[in-house]
């Protein structure tokens, strides 16, 4: 897609959207991307290099099983909402989202595992997750280890099956 100045992309409720073209993963100025309730969505770009993205919504994309790899330049993302999606796992590159403040995985019933790199998200304030598979990767969490949720004020396991 040739739209280098695109800042907002709202594709919510696109009932027949199945695949998002690879070029969407390289929109440098994109700040907000909404794909909420795209019920048939199955494929996102393999890699996301959206260095200006602040908000990414994929709520109720139940056929979406794979979340893309994240490029290390994606430090601006603050809000990632995958609630109700069909994702099976998060990529280990989730740790590159160092600006993330909210990660919503509620109702992600197919989510099998959470990578240890999630502990690199030190600015995370809210984590909504259906699984208690978070495991400590070191004996102490502090600002010096580079791991731990130093600002977390909401951890929600409400719908955990474990």
C-alpha positions as CSV (number, residue, x, y, z in Angstrom):
1,X,0.0,0.0,0.0
2,X,1.4,3.4,-0.9
3,X,0.2,5.7,1.8
4,X,3.4,6.9,3.6
5,X,1.6,9.6,5.7
6,X,-1.2,7.4,7.0
7,X,-1.6,7.9,10.8
8,X,-4.9,6.1,11.5
9,X,-6.2,3.0,10.0
10,X,-9.6,1.7,11.0
11,X,-10.6,-1.6,9.5
12,X,-12.9,-2.6,12.3
13,X,-16.0,-4.7,11.5
14,X,-14.6,-5.6,8.0
15,X,-16.6,-8.9,7.9
16,X,-14.8,-10.4,4.9
17,X,-11.2,-9.3,5.6
18,X,-9.1,-12.5,5.8
19,X,-5.5,-11.3,5.0
20,X,-3.7,-8.0,5.6
21,X,-1.0,-7.3,3.0
22,X,2.6,-7.4,4.1
23,X,3.1,-3.7,3.2
24,X,0.8,-2.7,6.1
25,X,3.6,-3.8,8.5
26,X,5.9,-1.0,7.3
27,X,3.7,2.2,7.6
28,X,6.2,4.4,9.4
29,X,3.7,7.1,10.5
30,X,0.9,4.9,11.5
31,X,-0.1,5.7,15.1
32,X,-3.5,3.8,15.5
33,X,-4.6,0.6,13.9
34,X,-8.0,-0.9,14.6
35,X,-9.0,-4.3,13.4
36,X,-11.6,-5.0,16.0
37,X,-14.2,-7.6,15.2
38,X,-12.8,-8.7,11.9
39,X,-14.3,-12.1,12.4
40,X,-12.7,-13.8,9.4
41,X,-9.2,-12.3,9.8
42,X,-6.6,-15.0,9.7
43,X,-3.3,-13.4,8.5
44,X,-1.4,-10.3,9.5
45,X,1.9,-9.3,8.0
46,X,4.7,-11.7,9.1
47,X,6.6,-8.8,10.7
48,X,5.6,-5.4,12.1
49,X,8.0,-2.5,11.8
50,X,5.5,0.3,12.8
51,X,7.8,2.6,14.7
52,X,5.1,5.3,15.3
53,X,2.3,2.9,16.3
54,X,0.8,3.7,19.7
55,X,-2.4,1.7,19.7
56,X,-3.2,-1.7,18.1
57,X,-6.6,-3.3,18.5
58,X,-7.4,-6.8,17.4
59,X,-10.4,-7.5,19.7
60,X,-12.6,-10.5,18.8
61,X,-10.5,-11.6,15.8
62,X,-11.2,-15.2,16.8
63,X,-9.6,-16.8,13.6
64,X,-6.3,-15.0,14.0
65,X,-3.9,-17.6,15.5
66,X,-0.5,-16.1,14.8
67,X,0.7,-12.7,16.0
68,X,3.5,-11.2,13.9
69,X,7.1,-10.8,14.9
70,X,7.9,-7.4,16.2
71,X,10.8,-5.2,15.1
72,X,13.0,-3.7,17.8
73,X,12.1,-0.2,16.6
74,X,8.5,-0.5,17.8
75,X,9.0,1.3,21.1
76,X,6.0,3.7,20.9
77,X,3.3,1.1,21.2
78,X,1.4,1.7,24.5
79,X,-1.8,-0.3,24.1
80,X,-2.1,-3.8,22.5
81,X,-5.5,-5.3,22.7
82,X,-5.8,-8.9,21.6
83,X,-8.8,-9.8,23.7
84,X,-11.0,-12.5,22.2
85,X,-8.4,-13.3,19.5
86,X,-7.5,-16.8,18.5
87,X,-3.8,-16.4,19.0
88,X,-1.9,-19.5,20.2
89,X,1.3,-17.7,21.4
90,X,3.0,-14.4,21.5
91,X,6.3,-14.1,19.7
92,X,9.4,-13.8,21.8
93,X,9.9,-10.4,20.1
94,X,7.1,-9.1,22.3
95,X,9.9,-7.9,24.6
96,X,10.8,-5.2,22.0
97,X,7.6,-3.3,23.0
98,X,9.3,-1.5,25.8
99,X,6.8,1.4,25.8
100,X,3.8,-0.9,26.3
101,X,1.5,0.1,29.1
102,X,-1.5,-2.2,28.6
103,X,-1.6,-5.7,27.2
104,X,-5.0,-7.3,27.0
105,X,-5.2,-11.0,26.4
106,X,-8.5,-11.6,28.1
107,X,-10.7,-14.3,26.4
108,X,-7.7,-15.6,24.4
109,X,-8.7,-19.2,25.2
110,X,-6.3,-20.7,22.7
111,X,-3.2,-19.0,24.2
112,X,-0.8,-21.8,25.3
113,X,2.2,-20.0,26.5
114,X,3.7,-16.6,27.3
115,X,7.4,-16.0,26.4
116,X,9.8,-15.0,29.2
117,X,10.6,-11.9,27.2
118,X,7.3,-10.4,28.4
119,X,9.2,-9.5,31.6
120,X,11.1,-6.9,29.6
121,X,7.9,-4.8,29.5
122,X,8.9,-2.7,32.5
123,X,6.4,0.1,31.8
124,X,3.4,-2.3,31.7
125,X,0.7,-1.0,34.0
126,X,-2.1,-3.4,33.1
127,X,-1.9,-7.1,32.1
128,X,-5.1,-8.9,31.4
129,X,-4.4,-12.6,30.8
130,X,-6.4,-15.8,30.8
131,X,-3.6,-18.0,31.8
132,X,-1.4,-18.3,34.9
133,X,1.5,-19.5,32.8
134,X,3.6,-16.5,33.8
135,X,6.7,-17.9,35.4
136,X,9.6,-16.2,37.1
137,X,12.8,-16.1,35.1
138,X,15.0,-15.0,37.9
139,X,14.9,-15.0,41.7
140,X,14.4,-11.3,42.0
141,X,12.8,-8.6,40.0
142,X,14.3,-5.2,40.1
143,X,15.1,-2.2,37.9
144,X,18.7,-3.4,37.4
145,X,18.0,-6.9,36.1
146,X,16.1,-5.6,33.0
147,X,13.2,-7.9,34.0
148,X,10.0,-7.4,35.9
149,X,6.8,-5.4,35.8
150,X,8.0,-2.4,37.7
151,X,4.9,-0.2,37.1
152,X,2.2,-2.9,37.1
153,X,-0.9,-1.9,39.0
154,X,-3.4,-4.3,37.5
155,X,-2.9,-8.0,37.0
156,X,-6.1,-9.8,36.0
157,X,-6.3,-13.6,35.9
158,X,-10.1,-13.5,36.3
159,X,-10.9,-15.9,33.5
160,X,-8.0,-18.2,34.1
161,X,-8.6,-21.9,33.6
162,X,-5.5,-22.7,35.7
